[in-house]
């Protein structure tokens, strides 16, 4: 059996049961990663069995199935609560009329024809249950050479699905800086970059996000920019060489993909970034966080006062403020660093030691906008001296201030 200690038990189980019925292979990124000696995350099987037979075998053992792409022979088999493996029937494909999906799918082909429809040689290998690696296109050799090479004609592969050009740069980021694109792959991307305009923003965003999540995003990001692919996703993105170099230095030092994204667009105006994030189908959580970080660019971190920091932390959150300080790239300011650490360690110090009900009682006012006015007033007051933030001091201040206001007739 080809299974190894690195292979999860549920993958071995599903593979074994399918193999009992017909030849079944481990394919895709898992084979590549096992050969590289790194942990595999995506476990895919390819089988002679047609989808209906896969579903029947799964039902026999109490596994759930989800027809992820039944027309294309892909079934997700889930063992237990959440342990899944993707199973696809060996197939040959017709032309890609919509530059994503084949116009025709023929099941029942052999493993060699199935591997021949894949994108890159390092993804076109198969591990049988028993016997040697199936490697008709020299994927193992390309793994050893650290070379990303297409299966057959790169132009043909990219015309079938232009997203494969984005995937090439995502793989460079995931595999490491010592990897290179094959010369013909590089040439084909340069010639066909404009065809990615037909690819959905969502699919490009998924590849882009995986680049930002990778151990080293810089090979992928530089590849997207230098190849021209980026200009067909966000035509208005033209950072200066200095801004691009600054982003690269920061991205190399941080792990959070949202911070990496914010660093990338640090020199862009907020409305343009918001439009691009919306068009690119980024989540509202990511959009808000990036917008909040960009809003902090106007801070002069060498001159900002502690009371301003407390106000900003209340408005944007302590974590966002810490991230903004990091992205600003300002020289270290011990006074600011100390205050930010204090806020991070004691975020509760930003909350008033009273609530709206207290304020209404102390100021003798009814519910309404005045309560919000008093809260803002108190927050500003305690920001000037955090020692004021205790219930007794706040009550004295509100009572006296309200009395003075009534006496002055305002």
C-alpha positions in Angstrom: 0.0 0.0 0.0 1.2 3.5 -0.9 -0.1 5.2 2.2 2.4 6.8 4.6 2.4 7.9 8.2 1.7 11.4 7.0 -1.6 10.3 5.4 -4.7 10.8 7.6 -6.5 7.7 8.6 -9.8 8.7 6.9 -7.9 9.2 3.5 -6.4 5.7 3.8 -9.8 4.3 4.7 -11.7 5.9 1.8 -8.9 5.0 -0.6 -8.8 1.4 0.5 -12.5 0.8 0.1 -12.6 2.4 -3.3 -9.5 0.4 -4.4 -11.3 -2.8 -3.5 -13.8 -2.0 -6.2 -11.6 -0.5 -8.9 -8.2 1.1 -9.4 -7.9 4.3 -7.4 -5.0 6.8 -7.2 -3.8 9.6 -4.9 -3.4 12.7 -7.2 -2.7 16.4 -7.1 -1.0 18.5 -4.5 -0.8 15.7 -2.0 1.4 13.6 -4.2 3.6 16.7 -4.8 3.9 17.5 -1.1 4.6 13.9 -0.1 7.4 13.7 -2.6 8.8 17.0 -1.3 8.7 15.8 2.3 6.3 18.5 3.5 2.9 18.2 5.1 0.0 17.7 2.6 -3.3 19.5 3.2 -5.5 18.7 0.1 -6.2 15.0 -0.3 -7.6 14.1 -3.7 -8.3 10.7 -5.1 -8.9 9.7 -8.8 -10.8 6.5 -9.5 -12.0 4.4 -12.4 -15.4 4.2 -10.6 -18.1 6.5 -11.9 -19.7 9.0 -9.4 -22.8 6.8 -8.7 -20.5 3.9 -7.7 -18.5 6.2 -5.4 -21.7 7.4 -3.7 -23.0 3.8 -3.3 -19.7 2.7 -1.6 -19.7 5.7 0.7 -23.3 5.0 1.7 -22.4 1.4 2.5 -19.9 2.6 5.1 -22.0 5.4 6.5 -20.0 8.2 4.9 -21.7 11.4 3.7 -21.3 12.5 0.1 -21.7 15.9 -1.5 -21.7 16.1 -5.3 -19.3 19.0 -5.6 -19.2 18.8 -9.3 -21.2 15.7 -10.3 -21.2 16.6 -14.0 -17.4 16.6 -13.9 -17.3 13.4 -11.7 -16.2 15.1 -8.4 -17.7 13.9 -5.1 -16.7 15.0 -1.6 -16.7 12.1 0.8 -16.9 13.0 4.5 -16.0 10.5 7.2 -17.2 11.3 10.7 -18.0 15.0 11.4 -15.6 16.8 9.2 -12.9 14.6 7.7 -13.2 14.9 4.0 -11.5 13.7 0.8 -12.3 14.7 -2.7 -12.9 11.8 -5.2 -13.0 12.4 -9.0 -13.7 9.9 -11.7 -10.9 9.6 -14.2 -11.9 11.6 -17.2 -11.0 13.2 -20.5 -12.3 16.6 -21.4 -13.5 18.5 -24.5 -12.8 22.1 -25.3 -13.1 24.7 -22.6 -15.7 26.9 -24.3 -16.2 29.2 -21.2 -12.5 29.2 -20.3 -13.2 27.3 -17.1 -15.4 24.3 -17.7 -14.9 21.6 -20.4 -17.8 21.4 -22.9 -17.7 17.6 -22.7 -16.5 15.1 -20.1 -15.9 11.5 -20.9 -15.5 9.0 -17.9 -13.8 5.7 -18.0 -10.4 6.8 -19.4 -7.1 5.5 -18.0 -4.9 7.4 -15.5 -2.5 8.6 -18.3 -5.2 10.5 -20.2 -6.5 11.9 -16.9 -3.1 13.3 -16.0 -2.8 14.8 -19.4 -5.5 17.3 -18.8 -3.8 18.8 -15.7 -2.0 22.2 -15.5 1.6 21.7 -14.4 3.8 18.6 -14.4 4.3 18.6 -10.6 0.5 18.3 -10.3 0.2 15.6 -12.9 1.5 12.6 -11.0 -0.4 9.8 -9.4 0.3 7.4 -6.6 -1.3 3.9 -7.1 -2.4 1.8 -4.1 0.5 -0.5 -5.0 3.3 -0.1 -7.6 5.5 2.8 -8.8 4.6 6.4 -9.1 2.8 7.3 -12.3 4.6 10.2 -13.8 4.2 10.5 -17.6 5.3 14.2 -17.8 8.4 14.2 -15.6 6.9 15.9 -12.6 9.2 14.3 -10.1 12.2 15.6 -12.1 10.8 19.1 -12.2 10.2 18.9 -8.5 13.9 18.1 -8.0 14.8 21.0 -10.4 12.4 23.4 -8.7 10.9 24.2 -12.1 7.2 25.0 -12.7 6.5 23.5 -16.1 3.2 23.1 -18.0 1.7 19.8 -19.1 2.2 20.0 -22.9 1.7 23.5 -24.4 1.5 26.2 -21.8 -0.6 28.4 -24.1 -3.1 25.6 -24.6 -3.4 25.0 -20.8 -3.9 28.7 -20.1 -6.5 29.1 -22.9 -8.4 26.3 -21.3 -8.5 28.2 -18.0 -6.7 31.5 -17.7 -6.8 31.3 -13.9 -3.9 28.8 -14.3 -1.7 31.8 -14.9 -2.6 33.2 -11.5 -2.1 29.7 -10.0 1.5 29.6 -11.4 2.4 32.5 -9.2 0.5 31.2 -6.2 2.5 28.0 -6.5 5.8 30.0 -6.6 4.9 31.6 -3.3 3.9 28.3 -1.7 6.9 26.4 -3.0 9.7 28.9 -2.2 12.0 31.5 -3.7 14.3 28.9 -5.2 11.6 27.9 -7.7 11.4 29.3 -11.3 8.8 29.4 -14.0 9.7 27.4 -17.1 10.7 29.8 -20.0 7.8 28.7 -22.1 5.4 29.2 -19.2 6.7 32.7 -18.6 6.4 33.6 -22.3 2.8 32.2 -22.5 1.7 34.3 -19.5 3.2 37.4 -21.1 1.3 36.7 -24.3 -2.0 35.7 -22.7 -2.3 37.8 -19.6 -5.2 39.8 -21.0 -7.3 36.7 -21.2 -7.6 36.6 -17.4 -10.1 39.4 -17.8 -12.7 36.7 -18.5 -12.0 35.0 -15.2 -14.3 36.0 -12.3 -13.0 38.4 -9.7 -13.9 35.8 -7.0 -11.6 33.1 -8.5 -8.8 35.5 -8.8 -9.3 36.7 -5.3 -9.1 33.2 -4.0 -5.7 32.7 -5.7 -4.5 36.1 -4.5 -5.6 35.4 -0.9 -3.7 32.1 -1.0 -0.6 34.0 -2.1 -1.0 36.4 0.9 -1.4 33.4 3.2 1.7 31.6 1.9 5.0 31.4 3.8 6.6 33.8 1.3 4.1 35.9 -0.7 6.8 38.0 -2.5 7.5 35.7 -5.5 3.8 35.5 -6.3 3.1 39.2 -5.8 6.1 40.2 -7.9 5.1 37.8 -10.5 1.6 39.2 -10.7 2.9 42.7 -11.0 5.8 42.1 -13.5 3.7 39.8 -15.8 0.9 42.3 -16.2 -1.7 40.0 -14.6 -2.3 42.5 -11.8 -3.2 45.3 -14.3 -6.1 43.3 -15.6 -7.5 43.0 -12.0 -6.9 46.5 -10.7 -5.9 48.8 -13.6 -5.4 51.8 -11.3 -2.8 50.1 -9.1 0.5 51.8 -9.9 2.6 52.1 -6.7 5.9 53.9 -7.1 9.1 51.8 -7.0 9.8 53.2 -3.5 6.3 52.3 -2.2 6.5 48.8 -3.7 9.9 48.3 -2.1 8.5 49.4 1.3 5.6 47.1 1.0 7.9 44.2 0.2 10.0 44.8 3.3 7.0 44.9 5.5 5.3 41.9 3.9 8.4 39.9 4.5 8.2 40.7 8.2 4.5 40.1 8.9 2.4 36.9 8.8 -1.2 38.3 8.9 -2.6 38.2 5.4 -4.8 41.3 6.1 -1.8 43.3 7.2 0.0 42.1 4.1 -2.9 43.3 2.0 -3.0 46.7 3.8 0.7 47.1 3.3 0.3 46.4 -0.4 -2.2 49.2 -0.8 -0.8 51.6 1.8 0.0 54.3 -0.8 -3.5 54.1 -2.5 -6.4 56.3 -1.7 -9.2 54.8 0.4 -12.1 55.1 -2.1 -10.1 53.3 -4.8 -9.1 50.5 -2.4 -12.7 50.2 -1.2 -14.0 49.9 -4.8 -11.3 47.3 -5.6 -12.0 45.2 -2.4 -15.8 45.3 -3.2 -15.3 44.3 -6.8 -12.9 41.6 -5.8 -15.5 40.1 -3.5 -13.4 40.5 -0.3 -15.4 40.0 2.9 -16.8 42.9 4.7 -14.6 42.0 7.7 -11.5 42.3 5.6 -12.7 45.5 3.9 -13.4 47.2 7.3 -10.1 46.2 8.8 -8.1 47.5 5.7 -10.1 50.7 5.7 -9.5 51.3 9.4 -5.8 50.7 8.9 -5.6 53.1 6.0 -7.4 55.7 8.1 -4.4 55.7 10.5 -1.9 56.8 7.9 -2.4 60.5 8.8 -1.1 60.0 12.3 2.3 61.5 13.1 3.5 58.7 15.3 6.5 60.9 16.5 4.2 63.7 17.8 0.9 62.0 18.7 -0.1 62.5 22.4 -1.2 59.8 24.8 -4.8 61.2 25.0 -5.0 61.1 21.2 -3.9 57.4 21.2 -6.6 56.5 23.8 -9.2 58.2 21.6 -8.0 56.4 18.5 -7.9 53.1 20.3 -11.5 53.6 21.4 -12.6 54.4 17.9 -10.6 51.8 15.9 -9.6 49.2 18.5 -6.3 48.6 20.2 -5.3 45.8 17.8 -5.9 48.0 14.8 -3.9 50.8 16.3 -1.0 48.4 17.0 -1.1 47.2 13.4 -1.3 50.7 12.1 1.8 51.7 14.1 3.7 48.7 12.6 2.6 49.5 9.0 3.5 53.1 9.3 7.2 52.2 9.4 8.0 55.2 11.7 11.2 55.1 13.8 10.6 53.5 17.2 9.1 55.8 19.7 9.5 54.4 23.3 6.8 56.7 24.7 4.2 55.5 22.1 5.3 51.9 22.3 4.8 52.0 26.1 1.4 53.6 25.9 0.2 51.1 23.2 1.5 48.2 25.3 -0.4 49.6 28.3 -3.6 49.8 26.3 -3.2 46.3 24.9 -2.6 44.9 28.4 -5.5 46.8 29.9 -8.1 47.5 27.1 -10.8 47.8 29.8 -9.3 51.1 30.8 -10.9 52.6 27.7 -14.4 51.8 28.9 -16.2 54.4 31.0 -16.7 53.4 34.6 -20.4 54.3 34.3 -23.2 53.8 31.8 -26.0 55.8 30.2 -28.4 55.1 33.1 -25.9 56.6 35.5 -25.4 59.7 33.4 -29.1 60.3 33.1 -29.5 60.1 36.9 -26.5 62.3 37.6 -27.2 65.0 35.0 -31.0 64.7 35.5 -31.7 64.3 31.7 -34.1 62.1 29.7 -33.0 59.4 27.2 -31.9 60.9 23.9 -29.0 62.4 22.0 -27.8 64.3 25.2 -26.7 61.0 26.6 -24.4 60.3 23.7 -23.1 63.9 24.1 -22.3 63.3 27.7 -20.6 59.9 26.9 -18.3 61.7 24.3 -17.6 64.4 26.8 -16.6 62.0 29.5 -14.4 59.9 27.1 -12.5 63.0 26.1 -12.1 64.0 29.7 -10.7 60.7 30.9 -8.4 60.4 27.9 -6.6 63.5 29.2 -6.0 61.7 32.5 -7.0 58.0 32.9 -7.0 58.3 36.7 -10.3 60.2 36.4 -12.0 57.0 35.2 -13.7 55.9 38.4 -17.3 56.0 39.3 -17.1 58.6 42.1 -15.0 61.1 40.1 -17.2 60.7 37.1 -20.3 61.3 39.1 -18.8 64.4 40.7 -17.8 65.8 37.3 -21.2 65.1 35.7 -23.2 66.6 38.6 -21.1 69.7 38.7 -21.0 70.2 34.9 -24.8 69.7 34.6 -25.4 72.2 37.4 -23.1 74.8 35.8 -25.0 74.2 32.5 -28.4 74.8 34.1 -27.2 77.9 35.9 -25.8 79.4 32.7 -29.1 78.7 31.0 -27.6 76.5 28.3 
